[in-house]
Amino acid sequence: MSRYEGKPFLKLIDCYVLSSIGHLDAQQEYTLNMMAPKLSAALGISGSWFEMVETQMEFPPNLPLKIKQIWEDGKAKAEASGYTVDPELFAREFVDTNFPT
């Protein structure tokens, strides 16, 4: 079973975290921007895809900065120990830890 099977909004939350740390790829960003009108109609809220995720999840405005700080701190610690950190793995683990379904 795929991570997103039956949970399409989970993909948007993962993308929100990736965007917050500067690791959402351009193609994914483009796709999300193109689907924003459909997302707006489905949720009954307006804004960019990023803003709609914030509104739907009731995220505080400073959450992207907090996520980025956690990413940068963890990445620095990992690199100091000789490890690399996968941004996508970070995003999934951050979401799973902080927004369990």
N, C-alpha and C positions, 0 to 999 in steps of 0.2 A: 504494500500500500504506500502510495506517495505521501510525502509530508503534507501536501496541500489537498489531498483527496477529501472532499466534503468540507473543506475549510478554506475557501478561496480568499477570504480576507486575511488569513495568516500570511500569504505571500506578500500582501501589501504592507503588513507590519514588518516583515523581514526586509523589504525594500526600503521602508522608512528608516530602519536602523542603518542599512548600508548607505543610504543617502546622507544620514547624519554624520557618518564617519568618512564621507568622501569616496566611497567605493561602490557606488551604484554605476554600472556600466552605461555608456551612452545609449546603446540600443534599448536597454531596459527602461531607461528614463524616457526615451522617445515613446515607447509603447505605453507607458503609464500616462504620459501627457495626452496621447491620442485617445485613451480610454476614459479620461477624466469626465467627459460629458455623460457617458453611460453610467459611470460610478455616481455622478451627481444625481442623475435621475433615479437610480436604484436606492440611494441613501436619503434623498430628499434634502441634501445640503449642497452648498456651492463652494467653489474654491479650486485650488490645484489639487492633484491627487494627494500630495503631501499634507495639505491643510485639511482635506477631508478625513484622512486617517487620524490626524490630531483631534479633530472635532468628534469623530465617531468614538474614538478611544478615550476621549476626555483627557488627553495628554496636556501637561502644563507647557507653556510657551518655551521654557528654558530646557525642556527635555533633550532636544538635539545637542545642545552644548554639554549637558551632563553625559550623554552617551559618548560623545566625541572624547571627553576627558577620560572616561573609563577605558575607552579603546586605546588612547595614547598612553595612558599609564600602564596598562597591561602589556601593550606592545613593547614599550621600553623595558619593562621587567623581563619579558620573554627574550628580547634581543640581547640583553645583558647576560642572560644565561645561555646564549647560543641557539635560541629557538626562533622560528618564524611563526607568525600568527596569520591564519587564514581569515580574511574579512568575512567571508560567507559563513564559516563555522562560528565566528564570533557573533554574527547577527543571529543565527539560529539559537545559539546557547543563551544569548542575552534575552531574546524573545521568550524562549522556553522557561527561563528562570524568573523573569519579571512579569510576564503576561501569560501564565499557564491557562490552557483552555479547559 
